[in-house]
Amino acid sequence: MSGRAEAAGRPHVVVVGDVVLDRDVEGRVDRLCPDAPAPVLDVTHVRESPGGAGLTALLAAEGARVTLVAPVADDAAGRRLTEHLGGVLDVVALPHAGGTRRKVRVRSAAHSLVRIDDGGPGTPGAVPVDAVRRVLADADVVLVSDYGAGVTRDADLRALLAEAAAARPVVWDPHPRGGSPVPGVTLVTPNLGEARDALRDAPPGADGPRDQLAQRLRELWHARAVAVTAGADGAFVAAGGETQYVPAPHVAGGDPCGAGDRFAASAALALAAGALPAEAVGRGVADASAWVAAGGAEAYRRRADEARGPVHAPDDATATRTDAAATPDGARTARPGRTHAADGVPADELTALAARLRAGGRSLVATGGCFDIVHAGHVATLQAARRLGDALVVLMNSDASVRRLKGEGRPVVTAPDRARVLEALDCVAAVVVFDEDDPRSALDRLRPDVWAKGGDYGGAPLPEAATVRAHGGRVVLLPYLDGRSTTSIIARSGAVLAPATTTEETV
């Protein structure tokens, strides 16, 4: 059964963008050229596959019926591109100025020796407006895969994409040499470099920290949501309200080449299935991390070649990271490991704690909560918060505060034991216990650079946000690990709640 037949009844994704013919030339290097200090490659294998928007379209075709709208040159390389794509998806070939764009990678022992680019630029000729409009009108989601060759700068295509953005979800994966997203796009997915490049004409310092980039670009592009991908750190999503941080799973080794395309394709598929933008970004981050772990675009092309099947790949979004508690230079943050008493924290002690953790120019992150019966959801939140800066302070509700918020019988675990568990985590630098119902007083003295809160708060306003911002701090929402909560754990265990009492640990 053909790929298109198998796709019947599935969501329809229309990919609009610039196609490339990727060519991998592999071989052995055993000697140097006699007339120059250059390696001699004995070719053992040559492999061709669609790249650019062609690769993105093939990735999307793993979960949808796909139509690719792209300029395709009328030359031998263009015909080979069409052959590779034709058995898997539909191609609406636009007129193409110049020869097919090609990227030739010369590799030996899994290392690239040189890349040779030729052809292009791939600027579209006269666009068949009515035909493209009909295709876009049939889409469940449109994915713009911009590789800077000219598609997103074409006036006719931009007008058609603006029409589509007003009627259906549109994901826009931008390129520094491409056109800016049209207004009304559902989700724009720049990487960190692309995001900063888009703000290069803004006033000095306007780009700011990573979590603020997405907010500024959302305003600049009049988009429903913007997700700035940050390599191994995941993505920062602005979709109205506070920025949400979606951390990437840790990956040991791997190859990030193509992770951005995987991210955009997965996000588009999620939107086609009815996901919200932030949910689509979570799916994209997870799939891009798995892509990196599996070896990236090169491993994908090798697998596709061995299977003699379709080719898929993505760009540069999520990569590797091995230690959530490591600073950018690899040094581990100093961990004072200090728990303050619940009967009021002296202002000078909190100020001194903040000063110690900021020594050497480090940034300070704070998060808060009850942390009664610490579980996987808590750990995931704390690890994600730590990745937003160099040192993490946990503001933890006292026993009396938890009781007022949760009712009699809570907390199950007393404050000293809860604090001791949290301080044992490498990602936590210090724990501060506060007795009020919310942490505004402690935040007023600690003055963190980032206040991180679990995403289960949704769009509800945070009472402490104004306090954080008054001292120049930012608020970032963290993903909520569904199905993990102290209440649900207690319910499943059938525990009988009684007022907590301090007990000695048995070692």
GUMI-614474 format. One record per atom (N, C-alpha, C, O, CB): residue in one letter; x, y, z. Coordinates in steps of 0.2 Angstrom, whole numbers, plus 5000, padded with zeros to 4 digits. Glycine has a CB too. Layout:
// residues N
AXYZ...
***
This chain:
// residues 507
M500449945000M500050005000M500450065000M500950065004M499550005006S500350114996S500750174996S500650215002S500150215005S500550214989G501150265003G501150305009G500450355008G500150365013G501750355009R500250375002R499650415002R499050375003R498550405006R499650444995A499050315001A498450275003A498350265010A497850265013A498450204999E498950255014E498950245021E498750305024E498450305030E499650215023A498850365021A498750425025A497950445024A497750495027A499150485022A497550405020A496850425019A496550425026A496550385030A496550375015G496150485027G495750485033G496150525039G495850535044G495550425035R496750535038R497150565043R497150645042R496950665036R497950545043P497450685046P497450755046P497850775039P498250735037P497750785052H497650825036H497950855030H498450915032H498150965034H497450875025V499050905031V499550955033V499850975026V500050935022V500150925037V499851045025V500051075019V500751105021V500751155025V499651125016V501251085018V501951115020V502151165014V502151145008V502551055021V502251225016V502451275011V503251295012V503351315018V502051335011G503651285007G504351305009G504851295003G504651284997G504551275015D505451295005D506051285000D506351215001D506451195006D506551345002V506351184995V506651114995V507351114993V507651164989V506251074990V507751064995V508451054994V508550984993V508250944995V508851085000L509050964988L509250894987L509850884991L510450914990L509350884980D509850844997D510350825001D510750774998D510450724995D510150815008R511450774997R511850724994R512350704999R512750755001R512050744987D512450645002D512950625006D513450585002D513250524999D512650585012V514050605002V514650564999V515050535005V515350575008V515050604994E515050475006E515450445011E516050395008E515950375003E514950395015G516550395012G517150355010G517650345016G517550365021G517450385004R518250325013R518750315018R519350365016R519450375011R519050235017V519650385022V520250425021V520850385024V520950375030V520150495024D521350365019D521950335022D522550365020D523150345022D521950265019R522550425016R523150455014R522950525012R522450545011R523450415007L523550565011L523450635009L523650645001L523950604998L523950675013C523350694999C523450704992C524250724991C524450764995C523050764989P524550694985P525250704985P525450784983P526050804984P525550664979D524950824980D525150884978D524850944983D524951004981D524950904971A524550924988A524250964993A524150935000A524050875000A523651004990P524150965005P524050935012P523250925013P522950955017P524250985018A522950885008A522250875009A522150805009A522450765005A521850915002P521550785012P521450705012P521150685006P520850725002P520950695018V521250625004V521050584998V520450545001V520550495005V521550544994L519850554998L519250515000L519150464995L519050474989L518650565001D519150394997D518950344993D518250334994D518050304999D519350274994V517750344989V517050344990V516850274990V516950234986V516750384984T516450264995T516150194996T515350194996T515050144994T516350175003H515050254996H514350264996H514150334995H514350374997H514050235003V513550334990V513250404989V512550394990V512250344988V513450424981R512250444994R511550434996R511250504994R511550554996R511450415003E510650504991E510250574990E509550564994E509250514994E510150584983S509350624996S508750624999S508450704999S508850744999S508750595007P507850705000P507550775000P507750815007P507750785012P506750775000G507950875006G508050915012G507650975012G507250985008G508850935012G507751025017G507351085018G506651065019G506451015023G507451125012A506251095016A505451085017A505251015014A504750985017A505051135013G505650985010G505550915008G505650865013G505250825014G505950895002L506150875017L506250835023L505750845028L505450795031L506950855026T505550915030T505050925034T504350895032T503950865037T504951005035A504250895026A503550865023A503550785025A503050765026A503450875016L504150755023L504150685025L504150665032L503850615034L504850655022L504350705036L504250695043L503550705045L503250665049L504650745048A503250755043A502450765044A502050705041A501550685044A502250825041A502350675036A501950625033A501950555037A501550515035A502250605026E502350555042E502350495047E501650495051E501450445053E502950505052G501350555051G500750555055G500150595051G499650605055G500850585061A500150605045A499650645042A499750635034A500150605031A499750715043R499150655031R499150665023R499450725022R499250775025R498450655020V499950735018V500350795017V500350815009V500450775005V501150775019T500350875008T500450905002T501050955003T500951005007T499750944999L501550954998L502051004999L501951054993L501951034987L502750964998V501951114995V501951174990V502651204990V502851234995V501351224991A503051194984A503751224984A503951234977A503751194973A504151174988P504351274976P504751284969P505151214968P505551194972P505151344969V505051194962V505451134960V505751144953V505351154948V505051064960A506451144953A506751154946A506651104941A506551044943A507551164947D506651124935D506551074929D507251054927D507451074922D506151104923D507551014931D508150984929D508250914932D507750894936D508751034932A508750884931A508850814934A508750804941A508450764944A509550784931A509150854945A509050854952A508350864954A508150834959A509550904955G507950904951G507350924953G506850864952G506450844956G507050984949R506950824946R506550764945R506750714950R506250674952R506750744938R507350704952R507550654957R507150674964R506950634968R508250654959L507150744966L506750764972L506050744971L505750714976L506850834972T505750754966T505050734965T504950664965T504450634968T504750764958E505350624963E505350544963E505350524970E504950484973E505950514959H505850554974H505850534981H505250554985H505050514989H506450574984L504950604983L504350634987L503750604985L503250594989L504350704987G503650584978G503050574975G502650514978G502050504978G503150564968G503050464980G502750404983G502450404990G502050364992G503150344983V502550464993V502450475000V501950525001V501450525005V503050485004L501950584997L501550634998L501350674991L501650654986L501850695003D500950714991D500750754985D501250814984D501350844989D500050774985V501450834978V501850894977V501550944972V501350924967V502550874974V501451004975V501251054970V501851094969V502051134972V500651104974A502151084963A502751114961A502651184958A502351184953A503151064955L502951234961L502951294958L503551314954L504051274954L502951354964P503451354949P504051374945P504651394949P504551424954P503851434940H505251374947H505851384951H506351414947H506551394941H506151314953A506651474949A507151514946A507851484947A508051474953A507151584948G508151464942G508851434943G508851354944G508251324944G509151464949G509351324945G509451254946G509251234953G509251274957G510151224944T509151164954T508951144960T509551154966T510151154964T508851064960R509351184971R509851194977R510051124979R509651084981R509451234983R510751114980R510951054982R511451064988R511851114988R511351014977K511451024993K511951024998K512350954998K512050905000K511651035005V512950954997V513350894996V513850895002V514250935003V513750894990R513750845006R514150835012R514650775011R514450715009R513650815019V515250785012V515750735011V515950715017V516250755022V516350765006R515950655019R516050625026R516450565026R516450525021R515350605029S516850555031S517250495032S517250485040S517350525044S517950505030A517150415041A517050395048A516650435053A516850455058A517850395051A516050455050A515550485053A515650565055A515350595058A515350455060H516150585051H516350655052H516350695045H516550665040H517050665055S516050755045S516050795039S516750825037S517050855042S515450845039L516950815031L517550845029L517450915026L517850965027L517950805024V516950915022V516750985019V516050975016V515750925015V517250995013R515651035016R515051035013R515051085007R515351135007R514451065018I514751065001I514751094995I514051114993I513651074992I515151054989D513851184993D513251204991D513251234984D513751264982D512951254996D512751214980D512651244973D511951244971D511551224975D513051204968G511751284966G511151284963G510751344967G510951374971G510751224964G510051344965G509651394968G509651464964G509951464959G509851404975P509451514967P509151514974P508551474975P508351464981P509151584976G508151464970G507451434972G506951474972G506351464975G507551394978T507051544970T506451594971T505851564966T506051554961T506651664969P505251574969P504751544965P504551594959P504651654959P504051544969G504351564953G504151604947G503451624948G503151634954G504251574941A503051634943A502351644943A501951594947A501951534945A502051654936V501651614953V501351574957V500651554955V500251604954V501351594964P500351494954P499651484952P499251494958P499051444962P499651414950V499051554959V498651574965V498051534967V497951514972V498451654965D497651524962D497051484963D497151414965D496851394970D496551484957A497651384962A497751314964A498051304971A497851264975A498351284959V498551354973V498751354979V498251374985V498251344990V499351404980R497851414983R497251434988R496851374989R496651364995R496851494985R496651334984R496251274985R496651224989R496251194994R496151244978V497251214989V497651164993V497651195000V497551155005V498351164990L497751255001L497751285008L497151275011L497051265017L498051355008A496551285007A495851285010A495751215013A495251215017A495351315005D496051165010D495851095012D496351075018D496251015020D495951055006A496751115020A497251095025A496951095032A496551145034A497851145025D497151045037D496951055044D497451095047D497351125052D496950985047V498051095045V498651145047V499051155042V499251115038V498951105054V499351215042V499851235037V500551245040V500551275046V499651305033L501051215038L501751225040L502151255035L502351225030L502051155042V502451315037V502851355033V503651335035V503851345041V502751435033S503951305031S504651275032S505151325028S505251305022S504751205030D505351375031D505751425027D506451415027D506751405033D505651495030Y506751405022Y507551395021Y507851455017Y508451445015Y507651325017G507551505017G507851575015G507951575008G508351615005G508451575018A507651535003A507751534996A507251584993A507351604987A507651464993G506751604996G506251654993G505551644993G505151684992G506451654986V505351584995V504551564996V504251615000V503751644999V504451494998T504551635006T504151675011T504251745010T503951785014T504451655018R504551765004R504651835002R504151854996R504151904994R505351855001D503951794993D503451804987D502851834989D502451814994D503351734984A502651894986A502051934988A501451884987A500951894992A501951994984D501351854982D500751814981D500651754986D500151744989D500751774974L501251724988L501251674993L501051705000L500751675004L501851634993R501351755001R501251785008R500551805009R500251795014R501651855009A500151835003A499451845004A499051785005A498551785009A499251884997L499251735002L498851665002L498951645010L498551615012L499151614997L499551645012L499751625019L499351665024L499151635029L500451625020A499251725023A498951775027A498151755028A497851755033A498951845025E497851735022E497251715021E497151645025E496651635029E496951695014A497651605025A497551535028A497651545036A497251515040A498151495026A498051595038A498151605045A497551635048A497451625054A498751655046A497051665045A496451685047A495951635048A495451645051A496151745043A496051575045A495551525045A495751455048A495351415050A495351515038R496351445049R496651385051R497351385055R497651435054R496651325046P497551335058P498151345062P498751345057P498751305052P498251285066V499251385058V499851395054V500451395058V500451435063V499751465049V500851355057V501551345060V502051375056V502051355050V501751275063W502451425058W502951455054W503651445057W503751475062W502751535053D504051405053D504751395055D505151445051D505351435045D504951315054P505451495054P505751555051P506451545049P506751495051P505651615054H506751585045H507451585043H507751655043H507351695041H507551545036P508351665045P508551735045P508551775038P508451835037P509251735047R508551735032R508551765026R507851765023R507751785017R509051725021G507351735026G506751735024G506251795026G506551835029G506351675026G505651795024G505151845026G504951835033G504951775035G504651845021S504751885036S504451875043S503751845043S503451845037S504351945046P503551815048P502851775048P502351825047P502351885049P502751745055V501851805043V501251845042V500851855048V500851805052V500751815036P500451905049P500051915055P499551865056P499251835051P499651985055G499451845062G498951795064G499151725064G498751675065G498351795059V499751705063V500051645063V499951605070V500051645075V500851635061T499751545070T499651515077T500251505081T500251515087T499251445075L500751485078L501451465081L502051475077L502051455071L501451395084V502451525079V503151535076V503651495080V503651505086V503251615075T504151465077T504651425080T505351445079T505651395076T504451355078P505551505080P506251515079P506751485084P506551475090P506351595079N507351475082N507851455087N508151515090N507951565088N508351405084L508551505095L508851565099L509151615094L509051675095L509251535104G509551585090G509951635085G509451675081G509551735079G510451595081E508951635078E508451665074E508051725077E507851775075E507951615070A507851705084A507451755088A507851815089A507551875088A507251715094R508551805091R508951865092R509051905085R509051965085R509551855095D509151875080D509151905073D508551945072D508651995069D509351855068A507951915073A507351955072A507352025075A506952065073A506751915073L507652025081L507652085085L508252125084L508352175088L507552065092R508652115079R509252155078R509152225077R509652265079R509652125073D508652245075D508552315074D508152355080D508052415079D508052325067A508052315085A507652345091A508152385095A508752375094A507352285095P507952425100P508452455104P508952415107P508752355109P508052505109P509552435109P510052395113P509752365119P509352395123P510652435115G509852295120G509552265125G508852235125G508652205129G509652305131A508552255119A507852235118A507752165118A507152135120A507552265112D508252125116D508152055115D508052025122D507651975123D508752015111G508452045127G508452015134G508551945135G508751915131G507752035136P508351925141P508351845143P507951805138P507551835135P508151835150R508151745138R507751695133R507051695134R506651695129R508051625134D506851695140D506051695142D505751755139D505151755138D505951675149Q506051815138Q505751875136Q505751875129Q505351915126Q506051935139L506151845125L506251845118L505551825115L505251855110L506751795115A505251765117A504651745114A504051795115A503651805111A504451675118Q504051825121Q503551885122Q503651935117Q503151965114Q503551905129R504251965116R504352015112R504252005104R503952045101R505052045112L504351945102L504251915096L503551905094L503251925089L504651855094R503151885099R502451875098R502151945097R501651945093R502151845105E502351995100E502052065099E502252085092E501852115088E502252115105L502952075091L503152105084L502852065078L502652105073L503952085084W502752005079W502451965073W501651955073W501351925069W502751895073H501351985079H500651975079H500451905079H499951885075H500252025074A500751865082A500651785082A500251765088A500251805093A501351745082R499851715087R499551685093R500051665098R499951665104R499051635091A500551625096A501051605101A501751605097A501751595091A500851535103V502251605101V502951605098V503351555103V503251565109V503351675098A503651505100A504051465104A504851475102A504951455096A503851385103V505251495107V505951505105V506351445107V506351425113V506251565109T506551405103T506951345105T507651355107T507951395103T506951295099A507851325112A508551345115A508951285115A509251275121A508451375122G509051245110G509451185110G509351135116G508751115117G510151205111A509851115120A509751065125A509351095130A509051055134A510451055128D509151155131D508751185136D508051175135D507651195139D508951255138G507851165129G507051155127G506851215124G507151235119G506751145134A506251245126A505951295123A505551345127A505351325133A505451275117F505451405125F505151455129F504551475125F504651505119F505551515131V503951475128V503351485124V502951545127V502751545133V502851425125A502751595123A502351645124A501651635120A501651635114A502651715122A501151625124A500551615121A499951655125A499351635125A500351535121G500151715127G499651755131G499851735139G499851675140G498951735129G499851785143G499951775150G500751765151G501151795147G499651715152E500951735156E501651725157E501951675152E501651635150E501751695164T502651685151T503051635147T503051575150T503151565157T503751665146Q502951515146Q503051455149Q503751415147Q503851425141Q502451405147Y504051385151Y504651355149Y504551275149Y504251245153Y505251365155V504751245143V504651175142V505351145141V505651155136V504251165135P505651115147P506351095147P506351025142P505850995141P506551075154A506951015139A507050965135A507350905139A507650915144A507550975129P507050845138P507350785142P508150785141P508350805135P507050715139H508450755146H509250755145H509450695140H509150645140H509550735152V509850715135V510050665130V510850665131V511150715130V509850685123A511150605131A511850595132A512050575124A511850525121A512050535136G512450625122G512750615115G512150635110G511750675111G512950545114G512150605104G511650615099G511950675094G512450695095G511050635102D511450685089D511650735084D511050785083D510550755082D511850695078P511150845085P510550895084P510350915077P509850945076P510750955088C510750895072C510550915065C509850885063C509750825064C511150885060G509450935061G508750915059G508250925065G507650905064G508750855056A508450935071A508050935077A507450985076A506950975078A508350945083G507651045073G507151095072G506551075067G505951095069G507451165069D506751045062D506251025058D505750965061D505150965060D506550995051R506050925065R505650875069R505250915073R504650895074R506150825072F505450965077F505051005082F504451035078F503951025080F505551055085A504651065072A504051105069A503551055066A502951065067A504351145063A503750995063A503250945061A502850915066A502250905065A503650895057S503150905072S502750875077S502250925080S501750905082S503250845083A502550985081A502051035083A501451045079A500851055081A502451105084A501551045072A501051045067A500550995068A499951005068A501351055060L500850935069L500350875069L499950875076L499350855076L500750805069A500250905081A499850905087A499350965086A498750955089A500350925093L499451015083L498951065082L498351035078L497751055079L499251125079A498550995073A498050965068A497550925072A497050915071A498350925063A497850895078A497450845082A497050885087A496750855092A497950795085G497150955087G496750995092G497151015098G496751045103G496150955094A497751005099A498151035104A498151105105A498151145099A498851005104L498251135111L498451205112L499151215110L499551165110L498251225119P499351275108P500051295106P500551265111P501051235109P500151365105A500451275118A500951255123A500951185123A501551155124A500751285130E500451145122E500451075122E500851045115E501151005116E499751045122A500751085110A501051065104A501851075104A502151035102A500751105098V502051125108V502751135109V503051085113V503551055112V502851205113G502651055118G502851005123G502950945118G503450905119G502350985128R502550925114R502550865109R503250875105R503550835104R501950865105G503350935102G503850955098G504550945102G505050915099G503851025095V504550965108V505150965112V505350885113V505950865112V505151005118A504850855115A504950775116A505250745110A505650705110A504350745119D504850755104D505050715098D505750745096D506150705093D504550735093A505950805096A506550835094A507150805098A507650785096A506550905094S506950795105S507550765109S507650685107S508150665107S507250765117A507050655106A507150585104A507550585097A507950535096A506450555103W507350625093W507750635086W508450645087W508850605084W507450695082V508650685092V509350695093V509750635096V510250615094V509450755098A509350595101A509650535104A509750485099A510150445099A509150515109A509250485094A509350435088A509850445083A509950405079A508650425085G510150505084G510750515079G510550565074G511050585069G510850455075G510050605074G509850665070G509750645063G509550585061G510450705070A509850695059A509650685051A510150635048A509850595044A509750755048E510750635050E511150585046E510950515048E510950475043E511950595049A510750495054A510550435056A509850415052A509750365050A510450425063Y509450465052Y508850455049Y508950445041Y508650395039Y508350525049R509350475038R509450465031R509750395030R509650355025R509950515028R510250375035R510450305034R509950255035R509950205031R511050295039R509550265040R508950215041R508550215035R508350155033R508550235047A508350275032A507950275026A508250235020A507850205016A507750345025D508850245020D509250215014D509250145015D509150105010D509950245013E509350115021E509350045022E508750015021E508649955018E509650035029A508150055023A507450025022A507250035015A506750015013A507050055027R507650075011R507350095004R506650135004R506250115000R507350034999G506550165010G505950205010G506050275011G506550305008G505650175017P505450315013P505450385013P506050415018P506250375022P504850415015V506150475017V506650515021V506350565025V505950605022V507250545016H506550575031H506250625035H506850655040H507350625041H505650605039A506750715042A507250755046A507050825048A506550845045A507850765043P507350855054P507150915056P507850955058P508350925058P506750915062D507751025060D508351065061D508651075068D508751015071D508051135059D508751125071D509251135077D508851155083D508851215084D509751185075A508451115086A508051145092A508251115099A508351155103A507351125091T508351055099T508451025106T509050975105T509050935101T507850985109A509550985110A510150945109A510350905115A509850865117A510750985107T510850915118T511050875124T511250915130T511450975130T511750835122R511150875135R511250905142R511350845147R510950805146R510750965144T511850855151T511850795156T511750805163T511650765167T512550765155D511850875165D511850895172D511450955173D511651005172D512550895175A510850945176A510351005177A510651055182A510451105182A509650985179A511051025186A511351075191A512051105190A512351135194A511451035198A512251095183A512851125181A512751195179A512251205175A513251075176T513251235180T513251305177T513451295170T513751245168T513651355181P513351355166P513551355159P514351335158P514451295153P513451415156D514751345162D515451335161D515651265164D516251245164D515951385164G515151225166G515251155169G515351155176G515351105179G515851125165A515451215180A515551215187A514951205191A514351225188A515951275189R514951175196R514351155200R514251215205R514651245208R514351095204T513551235205T513351295209T513551275217T513351225219T512651315208A513751325220A513851315228A513151305231A512651345229A514151385231R513151265235R512451245238R512451255246R512751215250R512251165237P512251315248P512351325256P511951275260P512051265265P512051395257G511351245257G510951195260G510651225267G510651185272G511451135261R510451285267R510151315273R509451315273R509151345268R510551375274T509151295278T508351295279T508251355284T508551345290T508051235281H507851405283H507651455288H507051435292H506651395289H507551525284A507051455298A506451435302A505851465300A505851515296A506651455309A505251435302A504651465299A504351525303A503851545302A504151405300D504651545309D504451595313D504651665311D504751705315D504651585320G504751675304G504951735302G505651735300G506051725304G504751795307V505751755294V506451755291V506751825291V506451865288V506551725284P507251835295P507551905295P507751935288P508051895284P508151915300A507551995287A507752025280A508452015279A508652005273A507452095280D508852025284D509652025282D509851955280D510351955276D510052055288E509551905283E509751835282E509551815274E509951795271E509451785286L508951835272L508751825265L509151865260L509351845255L508051845264T509351925262T509751965258T510451935257T510751935252T509852045261A510751915263A511351885263A511351815259A511851805255A511651865270L510851775259L510751715256L510851735248L511151705244L510151675257A510451785246A510351805239A511051825237A511251805231A509851855238A511451865241A512051885239A512551835238A512951835233A512351935244R512551785243R513051725242R512851685235R513351665232R512951675248L512251675234L512051635228L512251675221L512351645216L511351615228R512251745222R512351785216R513151795215R513351825210R511951845216A513551775220A514251785219A514551765212A514351715210A514651755225G514951805210G515251795203G514751805197G514951785192G515451725203G514251845198G513751865193G513251815191G512951815186G514151875187R513151765196R512651705194R511951735195R511851785198R512751645199S511551705191S510851725191S510451685196S510651625197S510451725184L509951715199L509551675205L508851665203L508451705200L509551725211V508651605203V507951575202V507651555208V507951525213V507951515197A507051575209A506651545215A505951515212A505751535207A506451605220T505751465216T505151435215T504851415222T505151425227T505151365211G504151405222G503851395229G503351335228G503051315223G503551455231G503151315234G502551265235G502551235242G503051255246G502651215230C502151195243C502051155249C502551095249C502851085254C501351125250F502651055244F503051005243F502950945248F503450925252F503851025243D502350935249D502150885254D502150815251D501750805246D501350905257I502450765253I502650705250I502950725243I502550715238I501950665249V503550735243V503950755236V503850695232V504050635233V504650765238H503650705225H503550655220H503850675214H504150735213H502750645219A503750635209A504150645202A503950715199A504350745196A503950595197G503250735200G503050805197G503450855201G503650905197G502350815199H503550855207H503950905211H504750905208H504950955206H504050895218V504950845207V505650845205V505750875198V506250915197V505950775205A505250855193A505350885187A505250955187A505650995183A504750855182T504850985191T504751055191T505351095194T505651145191T504151075196L505651065199L506351095202L506851085197L507251135196L506451055208Q506951035193Q507451025189Q507351075183Q507851105180Q507550955186A506751085181A506651135175A506751205178A507051245174A505851125173A506551225184A506751285187A507451305187A507651355186A506451295194R507851255189R508551265190R508851275183R509351315183R508951195193R508651255178R508951265171R508751335169R509051355163R508651215166L508351375172L508251445171L508751495173L508751555172L507551465173G509251465177G509751515180G510351475183G510451415181G509451565185D510651505188D511251475190D511251445197D511551405199D511851525190A510751465201A510551445208A509851445209A509551495207A510951485213L509551395212L508851385214L508751385221L509051345225L508551325211V508251435223V508051435230V507351415230V506951435226V508151505233V507151375235V506451345235V506151385241V506351375247V506451275236L505551415240L505151445245L504651395247L504151385243L504851515243M504651375253M504251315255M503751335261M503951375266M504651255257N503051325260N502551345265N502751305271N502851245271N501851325262S502651335277S502751305284S502151255285S501651255281S502751365289D502151225290D501651175292D500951215293D500451195291D501851135298A501051275297A500351305298A500151335291A499551335290A500551365303S500551355287S500351385281S499951335276S499451345273S500951415277V500251275276V500051215272V499351195275V498851185272V500451155273R499251195282R498651175285R498051225283R497551205282R498751175293R498251295283R497751345281R497551335274R496951345272R498051415282L498051315269L497851305262L497551245260L497151235256L498551315258K497751185264K497551115262K497051085267K496651035265K498151075261G496951115273G496551085277G496851045283G497451025282G495951045274E496451025288E496650985293E496950915290E496650885286E496150975299G497450885294G497750825291G498350835287G498750795285G497250785288R498450905284R499050915280R499450965284R499151005288R498750945273P500150965283P500450925279P500550855281P500450845287P501150955277V500650805277V500850735279V501550735282V501650695287V500750685273V501950775279V502650775281V502850845284V502650895281V503150755275T503150845289T503250905293T503750945289T504150925285T503450895300A503851015290A504251055287A505051035287A505351045282A504151125290P505251025293P505951005293P506150945289P506650945285P506150985300D505650895288D505850835284D505750855277D506150835273D505350775286R505250895275R505150915268R505750955266R505950945260R504450955268A505951005270A506551035268A507150995267A507551005263A506751095273R507250945272R507850905271R507850865265R508350855261R507850855277V507250845262V507250805256V507350855250V507750835246V506550775255L507150915250L507250955245L507950975245L508250985239L506851025246E508350985250E509051005250E509450955248E510050965246E509251025257A509250885248A509650835246A509650835238A510050795235A509350765248L509250865235L509250875227L509750915225L509850975227L508550895225D510150895220D510750935217D510450995214D510851045214D511050895212C509851005212C509651065208C509451115213C509351175211C509051045204V509451105220V509151155225V509751175228V510151135231V508651115229A509851245228A510451275232A510251285239A510651285244A510651335229A509651305241A509351325248A508651325248A508251325243A509651395250V508351315254V507651305255V507551365261V507851365266V507451235258V506951405259V506751455264V506051435266V505651425261V506851525261V505851425272V505251415275V504851475277V505151515280V505251355280F504251485274F503951545275F503251535279F502951475277F503851595269D502951575283D502351555287D501751595284D501151575286D502451585294E501851635279E501251665276E500851625271E501151565270E501451735273D500251645269D499951605264D500251605257D500151565253D499251625264D500651655255D500951665249D501651695250D501751715256D500551705244P502151685245P502851705247P503051775245P503651785244P503251655243R502551815245R502651885243R503251925247R503651955245R502051925242S503151915254S503551945258S504251915257S504751955257S503351935266A504351855257A505051825256A505351845249A505951865248A505051745256L504951845244L505151875237L505351945237L505851965234L504651865232D505051985241D505252055242D505952065244D506252115243D504752095246R506152015248R506852015251R507351985247R507952005246R506851995258L507151925244L507551885240L507751915234L508251915231L507251815240R507251945230R507251975224R507551935219R508151955216R507652045225P507251875217P507551835212P507551865205P507151905203P507251765212D507951845201D507951865193D507351825190D507051855185D508651845190V507251765192V506651725189V506251695195V506551665199V506951675184W505551705194W505151665199W504751615194W504451635190W504651715202A504851555196A504651495192A504051465195A504151445201A505151445190K503451455192K502851425195K502651365190K502651375184K502351475196G502351315193G502051265190G501551285185G501151325187G501851205194G501551255179G501051275174G500351255176G499851275172G501251245168D500151215181D499451205183D499151265185D498551265186D499451155188Y499451325186Y499151385187Y498751415181Y498351455182Y499651435190G498951385175G498651405169G498651485168G499151515169G497951385169G498151515166G498151585165G497951625171G497851685170G497651595159A497851595177A497651625183A498251675185A498751655184A497451585188P498051735187P498551785189P498951765195P498551735200P498251855190L499551765195L499951755201L499951815206L500251865204L500651725200P499751805212P499751865217P500451895218P500551955219P499451855223E500951855217E501651875218E502051905212E502551925213E502051815221A501651905207A502051925200A502251995201A502752015199A501551915194A501752035204A501952105204A502552125208A502952165207A501352145207T502652085214T503152085218T503852075215T504352105215T503152045225V503852015211V504451995207V504652045202V505252065202V504251925204R504152075199R504252125193R504552195196R504852225193R503652135189A504252205202A504452275205A505252275206A505452335206A504152275212H505552215207H506252215208H506652195201H507252175202H506452175214G506352205196G506652185189G506652115188G506952095183G507352205190G506252065191G506251995190G505751975185G505352025183G506151955196R505751915182R505351895177R504951835180R505151795185R505651875171V504351815177V503951765179V503951715174V503851735168V503251785181V504051645175V504051595170V503651535172V503751515178V504851575168L503251515168L502851455170L503151395168L503451385163L502151455167L503151335172L503451275171L502851225169L502351225172L503851255177P503051175165P502551125164P502351085170P502751075174P502851075158Y501751065170Y501451025175Y501450945173Y501150935168Y500651045177L501750905177L501750835176L501150805178L500950795183L502350805179D500650795173D499950775174D499950705178D500350655176D499650765167G499450705182G499350645186G499850635192G499750585196G499450585182R500250685193R500650675199R500550735204R500650795202R501450675197S500250715210S500050765215S500050735221S499950675222S499450805213T500150775227T500150745233T499450715235T499350665238T500350795239T498950755233T498250735234T498050665231T497750625234T497750785232S498250655225S498150595221S498550535224S498250485224S498350605214I499150555226I499550495229I499150475236I499150415237I500250525231I498950525240I498650505246I497950465245I497850415248I498450565250A497650485239A496950455238A497150385235A496750335237A496650495232R497650375231R497750305229R498050265235R497850205235R498350305224S498350285239S498650245245S498150235250S498250185254S499250285248G497650275250G497150265255G497350285262G497150255267G496950185256A497850325262A498150355269A497650385273A497150425270A498750395267V497650375279V497250405284V497550475287V498150465290V497050365290L497250525285L497650595287L497550605294L496950605297L497350645282A498050625297A498050645304A498550705305A499050715301A498250585309P498450745310P498950805311P499650775311P499850725314P498850845317A500150805307A500850785306A501150795313A501050845316A501150815301T501650745315T502050755320T502750745318T502850695314T501850715326T503250775321T503950765319T504150695322T504050675328T504350815322T504450655318T504750585320T505450585318T505750615314T504350535317E505850545322E506550535321E506550485315E506250435315E506950505327E507050495310E507150445305E507550385307E507950395312E507550485299T507350335304T507750265305T508150255300T507950255294T507250205307V508850255301V509250245295V509450175294V509850155290V509950285296
***
